[in-house]
Amino acid sequence: MTGEAPKAQDIFQDTVREAAFLAAKGEAPPNRYWFFREARWRCLDVVAHGVQAEEGTKKACEISPHASEQIEQLEPEQLAIWISAAPEPQRSILALYYLDEFNYREMMSMLDLKLYEFARALASGRCEFQAWLNATLPAAAEE
């Protein structure tokens, strides 16, 4: 989410430190989502005026049936950079979506979003990502 590994590591360490501090006071984090919420808010604070989306990535299109093959051709860093440039809450939704560890209800809970907000941001983010994939990997988009 930060676009920079050192910043992300610092945020992760700060989040774990906060959890340890709370646990030492007898106030352990209430559930596993606490870590994601806390780290997300810390990331948002750090990158509030930082990363901007690439020019031309706002064009939307339909999700290709070949999207998974296109994504497999990307380096993990390319996916991370594109997601980190998305606006909030889209950035957080896409990061959790492509992490593929949580169901929709869990993601909405972590991000404190209503269904329509979540669905709209996920759909538009995936469409914009598909447009970028098509521009980045045009041969795969035409197959």
C-alpha positions as CSV (number, residue, x, y, z in Angstrom):
1,M,0.0,0.0,0.0
2,T,2.9,2.4,0.5
3,G,4.7,1.7,-2.7
4,E,8.0,1.4,-0.8
5,A,9.2,-1.7,1.1
6,P,11.0,0.2,3.9
7,K,7.9,2.2,4.7
8,A,5.8,-0.9,4.7
9,Q,8.2,-2.7,7.0
10,D,8.2,0.2,9.4
11,I,4.4,0.2,9.5
12,F,4.3,-3.5,10.0
13,Q,6.8,-3.2,12.9
14,D,4.9,-0.3,14.4
15,T,1.6,-2.3,14.2
16,V,3.2,-5.4,15.9
17,R,4.7,-3.1,18.5
18,E,1.3,-1.6,19.2
19,A,-0.3,-5.1,19.5
20,A,2.5,-6.1,22.0
21,F,2.0,-2.9,24.0
22,L,-1.8,-3.5,24.2
23,A,-1.3,-7.2,25.2
24,A,1.2,-6.1,27.9
25,K,-1.5,-3.9,29.3
26,G,-4.0,-6.8,29.2
27,E,-5.9,-5.3,26.3
28,A,-4.9,-7.7,23.5
29,P,-6.3,-6.8,20.0
30,P,-9.9,-8.1,19.8
31,N,-9.4,-10.2,16.6
32,R,-7.1,-10.9,13.7
33,Y,-8.8,-8.1,11.7
34,W,-7.4,-5.6,14.1
35,F,-3.9,-6.0,12.6
36,F,-5.2,-5.3,9.1
37,R,-7.3,-2.3,10.1
38,E,-4.4,-0.9,12.1
39,A,-1.8,-1.4,9.4
40,R,-4.2,0.0,6.8
41,W,-4.8,3.2,8.8
42,R,-1.1,3.6,9.4
43,C,-0.4,3.1,5.6
44,L,-3.1,5.6,4.7
45,D,-1.5,8.1,7.1
46,V,1.9,7.7,5.5
47,V,0.8,7.9,1.9
48,A,-1.9,10.5,2.2
49,H,-0.2,12.7,-0.3
50,G,2.3,10.2,-1.8
51,V,1.7,7.8,-4.7
52,Q,-0.4,8.9,-7.7
53,A,-2.0,6.7,-10.3
54,E,-0.2,6.4,-13.7
55,E,-1.6,8.5,-16.5
56,G,-4.0,6.7,-18.6
57,T,-5.0,4.1,-16.1
58,K,-8.4,5.5,-15.4
59,K,-9.9,4.0,-18.6
60,A,-12.3,1.2,-17.7
61,C,-13.3,-1.9,-19.6
62,E,-14.9,-5.3,-19.0
63,I,-12.9,-8.0,-17.2
64,S,-11.3,-10.3,-19.7
65,P,-11.7,-14.1,-19.5
66,H,-7.9,-14.1,-19.8
67,A,-7.3,-11.8,-16.9
68,S,-5.8,-14.5,-14.7
69,E,-3.3,-15.4,-17.4
70,Q,-2.4,-11.7,-17.9
71,I,-1.8,-11.4,-14.1
72,E,0.4,-14.4,-14.1
73,Q,2.7,-12.7,-16.6
74,L,3.3,-9.8,-14.3
75,E,6.1,-9.5,-11.8
76,P,4.6,-9.3,-8.3
77,E,6.1,-5.8,-8.0
78,Q,4.1,-4.6,-11.0
79,L,0.9,-5.7,-9.4
80,A,1.9,-4.1,-6.0
81,I,2.8,-0.8,-7.7
82,W,-0.4,-0.6,-9.6
83,I,-2.5,-1.3,-6.5
84,S,-0.5,1.1,-4.4
85,A,-1.3,3.9,-6.9
86,A,-5.1,3.4,-6.7
87,P,-7.1,5.8,-4.6
88,E,-8.6,4.7,-1.3
89,P,-10.7,2.7,-0.5
90,Q,-10.0,1.0,-3.9
91,R,-6.4,0.5,-2.9
92,S,-7.2,-1.5,0.2
93,I,-10.0,-3.4,-1.4
94,L,-7.8,-4.5,-4.4
95,A,-4.9,-5.4,-2.0
96,L,-7.2,-7.6,0.0
97,Y,-8.9,-9.0,-3.0
98,Y,-5.7,-10.1,-4.8
99,L,-4.3,-11.3,-1.5
100,D,-7.0,-14.0,-1.8
101,E,-7.2,-14.7,2.0
102,F,-10.5,-13.2,3.0
103,N,-14.1,-13.5,1.9
104,Y,-16.1,-10.4,0.9
105,R,-17.8,-10.1,4.3
106,E,-14.4,-10.2,6.1
107,M,-13.0,-7.5,3.7
108,M,-16.0,-5.3,4.3
109,S,-15.6,-5.7,8.0
110,M,-11.9,-4.9,7.9
111,L,-12.4,-1.8,5.8
112,D,-15.6,-0.7,7.5
113,L,-17.5,-0.4,4.2
114,K,-21.1,-1.0,3.3
115,L,-21.9,-3.5,0.6
116,Y,-22.6,-1.0,-2.2
117,E,-19.4,1.0,-1.4
118,F,-17.3,-2.2,-1.4
119,A,-18.9,-3.5,-4.6
120,R,-18.6,-0.3,-6.5
121,A,-15.0,0.2,-5.6
122,L,-14.0,-3.4,-6.3
123,A,-15.8,-3.4,-9.7
124,S,-14.4,-0.1,-10.9
125,G,-10.9,-1.0,-9.6
126,R,-10.9,-4.4,-11.4
127,C,-12.1,-2.7,-14.6
128,E,-9.4,-0.1,-14.4
129,F,-6.8,-2.8,-13.7
130,Q,-8.1,-4.7,-16.7
131,A,-7.6,-1.7,-18.9
132,W,-4.0,-1.3,-17.6
133,L,-3.4,-5.1,-18.2
134,N,-4.7,-4.7,-21.7
135,A,-2.3,-1.8,-22.3
136,T,0.6,-3.5,-20.7
137,L,0.1,-7.0,-22.2
138,P,-1.9,-6.3,-25.4
139,A,-1.2,-9.7,-27.0
140,A,-2.8,-11.5,-24.1
141,A,-5.8,-9.2,-24.2
142,E,-6.5,-10.0,-27.9
143,E,-6.4,-13.8,-27.6
